[in-house]
Amino acid sequence: MNQKINELLTRCVSEVIDAKHLQKQLESGKKLRIKLGIDPTSPNLHIGRAVALWKLRQFQDLGHQVVFIVGDSTGLVGDTSDKDAERPMMTQEQLKVNMKTYAQQAFKILDSKKTEVRYNSEWLAKLGFLEIARMANLFGLHEVASREIIAKRMAAGKRVSFHEMLYPLLQGYDSVAVEADVELGGTDQRFNLLAGRRIQPLYKQAPQDILMMNLLEGIDGRKMSSSWGNVINLTDEPNDMFGKVMSINDNLIVKYFEYTTRVPLDKIKQIEKELKTGANPRDIKKRLAEEIVTLYHGAKAAKSAAKEWAQVFSNKEKPSEIVEMKVKSKDLVSILVETKLAASKSEAHRLLAQKGVKIDAKVATESSAVKSGNILQVGKRKFIKIN
C-alpha cells in the first residue's frame, strides 16, 4: 500500500468502514468527496476537533475534494452522542455568534482554495416532514434506544427528548446533500456516521465509507470538550497555548505528538523510546508545545512562547509583558469577572476557595482589597495589572 494512503488510514484512526473498499477507491486515483461536519456549539475550534481537520487536510493533499460543513441547523437541534443529559436546543442568536469565524479557524489547517464550505441549513431548512418520515422508516426505535449513552439515561430514568432521536437522520441527510463518498468523525459519532450509509441508498447513492478517529483527552485528562473548559483552542494566544500543552498529563505526551502534530511516526516512536529510557518528560513536553504552537502561530512565536514559559515557570518570574486593565468593580469577586479572569461569580468564588488567586504573589481571599498597581494572578498563566 502507498505510504501516504497507509498513514491516512491508520494514524489516529480507530475504525474504517468499509476499509477494503476505501483503500481500493484511494488506490484507483478516483477523486473522492470527503465530508466533515462540525456543529458550532462554542465559538472556538480546539485541537481535539483539529484531529479530524488534519485528516481532512491529508485527503486534500492527495487531491480529493474536501467538504467542510458548518452545522447551523444540526447545531440548533443538538447532538447528545457523548452527553449524559439532554442538551438544550441552541438559539439562533447563540449559533450565529458561535459560527462567525468557524471557516476562518478551519483554514488554519485546510487549504481554503480547495475547500467547499457548506452550511447545512441550505438543505435541512427545506426538509419536509414526509421526507423525514421516509428516512425515519429505515431505523427501529430499538436501535436508537440501544445506543450506550441513551440506554444509560433511560435506565437512570432521565428524559430523552424526541429531537435527539432525529439528529442522526439530519446528519445522515447531510451526506446525501453533498453526495459524500467518505465521512470523517470521532468514535462518539459512530451511530450518526452509519446513519449516512443507511440513508444514501434511499436516494440512489452508494453508501459512504467512514473514517473514525479516536478522541483526544484535554488538559485535565478527560475527553477534550468546550463544555468542560479543558481545551486548547486554535485561537489561543501562543503563550497560553504553550502553557496549556505543558500542563497535560505526562502519559499523554506520545498521543499528543501523534494526534496534534505533523511529526513523522518514526520520529514519534523514537520520542516514546526516549521517555521509556529515562528522558525528562518536561523536556519532551517543551518540544511538543513548540511543535503545536508552530503549527498555528509560526516558529518565531513558538520560540518566544518557550522563552516566556521558562521565565514564568522555571525561573519563577513574572511574565515580561502583563496586560494592564482599568476596572470599575470594587470587590475582588466582581473584578475577577470584569477582567475575565473568571467566567462567572461562581467560578470566582471557587478559584478563591481553592487558593488559586494571588495579589502581588500572595494568596488572596474574598475579602482581599484590590488597588491600582496590584498584579492579579489566577492559576499559573493568567496575570493582569489593575489600574
C-alpha positions in Angstrom: 0.0 0.0 0.0 1.2 3.6 -0.8 2.8 5.0 2.4 0.7 8.2 2.3 -2.5 6.2 2.0 -1.4 3.8 4.7 -0.9 6.7 7.2 -4.1 8.3 6.1 -6.0 5.1 7.0 -4.1 4.4 10.3 -2.8 7.5 12.0 -5.2 8.5 14.8 -7.8 6.1 13.3 -10.0 3.8 15.4 -12.1 2.2 12.7 -12.6 2.3 8.9 -15.9 1.2 7.3 -15.5 -0.3 4.6 -11.7 -0.5 4.9 -11.1 -2.6 1.8 -13.5 -0.6 -0.3 -12.0 2.8 0.7 -8.4 1.5 0.2 -9.4 0.4 -3.3 -11.0 3.7 -4.1 -8.0 5.6 -2.9 -5.6 3.5 -4.9 -7.7 3.8 -8.0 -6.9 7.5 -8.3 -10.6 8.5 -8.3 -11.3 12.0 -6.9 -13.5 11.4 -3.8 -15.8 13.8 -1.9 -14.7 13.8 1.7 -17.1 15.2 4.3 -16.6 16.6 7.8 -19.4 18.4 9.7 -18.9 20.4 12.9 -21.7 21.9 14.9 -20.9 25.4 16.3 -21.6 24.5 19.9 -18.9 27.0 21.0 -17.2 30.0 19.3 -13.8 28.2 19.1 -12.4 25.1 17.5 -10.0 23.2 19.7 -7.1 20.8 18.8 -9.3 17.8 19.6 -11.5 18.9 16.7 -8.4 19.6 14.7 -7.6 15.8 14.6 -10.3 15.4 12.0 -9.4 18.6 10.3 -5.8 17.4 9.8 -7.1 14.1 8.5 -9.2 16.2 6.1 -6.1 18.0 5.0 -4.4 14.7 4.3 -7.2 13.8 1.9 -6.9 17.3 0.4 -3.2 16.9 -0.2 -3.9 13.6 -2.1 -6.1 15.5 -4.5 -9.6 14.8 -3.1 -12.4 17.3 -2.8 -13.0 18.3 0.8 -16.4 19.4 2.0 -16.4 21.2 5.4 -20.0 21.5 6.7 -20.8 24.0 9.4 -23.9 22.6 11.2 -26.0 25.7 11.6 -29.2 23.5 11.6 -27.9 20.4 13.3 -26.3 22.7 15.9 -29.8 24.1 16.8 -31.1 20.6 17.3 -28.0 19.4 19.3 -26.3 16.1 19.2 -26.2 14.2 22.5 -24.0 11.3 21.4 -21.5 12.0 24.2 -23.8 13.7 26.7 -25.2 12.1 29.9 -28.0 14.6 30.0 -30.3 16.2 27.4 -28.6 19.1 25.5 -30.9 22.1 25.4 -31.7 23.3 21.9 -29.5 26.3 21.0 -30.9 29.7 20.0 -30.3 31.2 16.5 -28.5 34.1 18.2 -26.1 31.9 20.1 -25.4 29.9 17.0 -24.7 32.9 14.8 -22.1 34.2 17.4 -20.5 30.8 17.7 -20.1 30.1 14.0 -18.9 33.5 12.9 -15.3 32.5 12.4 -15.6 28.7 12.1 -14.4 28.6 8.5 -11.6 31.0 9.2 -10.4 28.8 12.1 -10.6 25.7 9.9 -8.4 27.4 7.3 -5.6 27.4 9.8 -5.4 23.7 8.7 -7.3 23.4 5.4 -6.4 24.9 2.1 -9.1 27.5 1.6 -8.8 27.5 -2.2 -9.5 23.7 -2.3 -12.3 23.6 0.4 -16.0 23.5 -0.3 -17.6 25.2 2.7 -21.3 24.5 3.2 -23.9 25.3 5.9 -26.5 22.6 6.3 -29.4 25.0 6.7 -29.1 25.2 2.9 -30.9 21.8 2.7 -32.2 20.9 6.2 -34.3 24.1 6.4 -36.2 22.9 3.3 -36.7 19.3 4.5 -40.3 18.4 4.9 -42.0 16.2 7.5 -42.8 13.4 5.0 -39.2 13.3 3.8 -38.0 12.9 7.4 -40.6 10.2 7.8 -39.2 8.3 4.8 -35.7 8.3 6.4 -37.1 7.5 9.9 -38.7 4.4 8.4 -35.1 3.0 7.9 -34.5 2.8 11.6 -36.1 1.0 14.5 -36.7 2.6 17.9 -34.7 -0.3 19.5 -31.6 0.8 17.5 -31.7 4.4 18.8 -32.6 3.3 22.4 -29.7 0.7 22.4 -27.0 3.4 21.9 -24.9 3.3 25.0 -25.4 6.8 26.2 -29.1 6.8 25.5 -29.6 3.4 27.2 -27.8 4.7 30.3 -30.0 7.7 30.5 -33.2 5.7 30.1 -32.0 3.1 32.7 -31.5 6.0 35.1 -34.9 7.4 34.4 -33.5 10.5 32.7 -35.5 12.3 29.9 -34.6 11.5 26.3 -36.3 14.0 24.0 -37.7 13.0 20.6 -35.5 15.6 18.8 -32.4 13.7 20.0 -33.6 10.7 18.0 -34.0 12.8 14.9 -30.4 14.1 15.0 -28.8 11.1 13.2 -31.3 11.5 10.4 -30.3 15.1 9.8 -26.6 14.3 9.9 -27.2 11.4 7.5 -29.1 13.6 5.1 -26.0 15.9 5.0 -24.2 13.1 3.3 -27.0 12.9 0.7 -27.0 16.6 0.1 -23.2 16.8 -0.6 -23.0 13.4 -2.2 -20.3 12.2 0.2 -18.0 9.3 -0.7 -16.3 9.4 2.7 -17.3 10.9 6.1 -15.0 11.6 9.0 -15.8 11.7 12.6 -14.9 10.7 16.2 -15.7 7.4 17.8 -18.6 9.0 19.7 -20.2 9.7 16.3 -20.4 6.1 15.2 -24.2 5.8 15.1 -24.6 9.1 13.3 -21.9 8.2 10.7 -23.6 4.9 10.0 -26.9 6.7 9.5 -25.5 8.4 6.5 -24.5 5.0 5.0 -28.1 3.7 5.5 -29.9 6.8 4.2 -27.8 7.3 1.0 -29.2 4.2 -0.9 -32.7 5.6 -0.4 -31.6 8.4 -2.7 -29.8 6.1 -5.2 -26.4 7.0 -3.8 -23.6 4.5 -2.9 -23.2 4.3 0.9 -20.3 6.4 2.1 -17.2 4.9 3.6 -16.4 6.0 7.2 -13.1 7.0 8.9 -13.5 7.2 12.6 -10.8 8.8 14.8 -10.0 8.2 18.4 -10.9 11.1 20.8 -8.3 13.3 22.3 -8.0 13.9 26.0 -8.0 17.5 27.3 -5.6 19.2 29.8 -7.4 17.5 32.8 -7.2 14.0 31.3 -10.9 13.8 30.4 -12.2 14.0 26.8 -11.4 17.4 25.3 -14.7 19.3 25.4 -15.6 23.0 25.2 -18.3 22.5 27.8 -15.8 21.2 30.3 -13.3 24.0 29.5 -10.3 21.6 29.3 -9.5 22.7 25.8 -6.6 24.1 23.8 -8.2 26.3 21.2 -6.8 27.0 17.8 -7.3 30.7 18.6 -5.4 30.7 21.9 -2.5 33.1 22.1 0.9 31.5 21.7 1.9 31.9 25.4 -1.4 30.5 26.6 -1.3 27.6 24.1 2.3 26.7 25.1 1.4 26.8 28.8 -1.7 24.6 28.3 0.3 22.0 26.5 2.9 22.0 29.3 0.1 21.2 31.8 -1.1 17.9 30.1 -0.5 14.6 31.9 2.8 13.0 31.1 1.1 9.9 29.9 -0.5 11.8 27.0 2.8 13.2 25.5 3.2 10.5 22.9 -0.5 10.6 21.9 -0.4 14.4 21.6 2.6 14.1 19.3 0.7 11.6 17.1 -2.7 13.4 17.1 -1.9 17.1 17.3 1.4 17.5 15.3 2.7 16.6 11.9 5.9 14.9 13.3 6.5 11.7 11.3 5.5 8.4 13.1 9.1 7.0 13.1 10.3 10.1 15.0 7.4 9.7 17.5 8.5 6.1 18.1 11.9 7.5 18.9 10.4 10.0 21.3 8.5 7.2 23.0 11.7 5.3 23.4 13.4 8.3 24.9 10.6 8.6 27.5 10.8 4.9 28.4 14.6 5.1 28.8 14.6 8.0 31.3 14.2 11.2 29.4 12.7 14.1 31.4 9.0 14.3 30.4 9.1 18.1 30.9 11.9 18.4 28.2 9.9 16.3 25.7 6.8 18.3 26.5 8.6 21.5 25.6 9.3 20.0 22.2 5.7 19.1 21.9 4.5 22.6 22.9 6.8 24.2 20.4 5.5 21.9 17.6 1.9 22.7 18.3 2.4 26.5 18.7 4.5 26.5 15.4 1.6 24.9 13.6 -0.9 27.7 14.4 1.3 30.7 15.1 4.7 30.0 13.4 8.2 29.1 14.6 9.1 32.6 15.9 6.0 32.8 18.1 6.8 29.3 19.4 10.3 30.2 20.4 9.1 33.3 22.1 6.4 31.3 24.0 9.0 28.8 25.1 11.2 31.6 26.5 8.3 33.2 28.3 7.2 29.8 29.8 10.8 29.3 31.1 10.8 32.7 32.6 7.5 32.3 34.4 7.6 28.7 35.4 11.3 27.6 35.5 12.7 30.8 36.9 9.5 31.7 38.9 9.5 35.2 37.4 6.5 37.3 36.2 5.7 37.5 32.5 7.7 40.0 30.5 4.5 41.7 29.4 1.4 42.0 31.7 -1.8 43.4 30.4 -3.0 46.5 32.3 -6.7 46.9 32.8 -8.9 49.6 34.1 -11.7 48.3 36.3 -14.9 49.7 37.7 -15.7 47.0 40.2 -14.6 47.3 43.9 -14.7 43.8 45.3 -12.3 41.0 44.2 -15.0 38.6 43.0 -16.5 41.2 40.7 -13.0 42.3 39.5 -12.2 38.7 38.5 -15.3 38.5 36.4 -14.8 42.0 34.9 -11.2 41.2 33.9 -12.4 37.8 32.5 -10.0 36.0 34.8 -13.2 34.1 35.9 -16.1 33.3 33.6 -18.7 33.9 36.4 -19.0 34.9 40.0 -19.5 31.2 40.9 -16.2 30.4 39.2 -14.5 33.3 41.0 -15.8 32.0 44.4 -14.4 28.6 43.5 -11.0 29.9 42.5 -10.7 31.9 45.7 -11.8 28.9 47.8 -9.1 26.7 46.1 -6.4 29.4 46.8 -6.0 29.9 43.0 -5.9 33.7 43.1 -3.0 35.8 44.1 -2.5 39.6 44.6 1.2 40.6 44.2 2.2 36.9 44.6 0.2 36.5 47.9 -2.8 34.2 48.1 -6.0 36.2 48.1 -9.3 35.7 49.8 -12.7 37.1 49.0 -12.2 40.0 51.4 -8.8 40.9 50.0 -8.6 44.6 48.9 -7.5 45.4 45.4 -5.9 48.7 44.5 -4.3 50.4 41.5 -0.9 48.8 40.6 -1.7 45.4 42.0 -0.9 42.4 39.9 -3.7 39.9 39.9 -2.8 36.3 39.1 -5.1 33.3 38.5 -3.5 29.9 38.3 -0.1 29.8 36.8 -0.6 31.5 33.4 -3.0 34.5 33.8 -1.8 37.9 35.0 -3.5 41.3 35.0 -2.2 44.6 36.3 -5.0 46.6 37.9 -5.5 50.2 37.1 
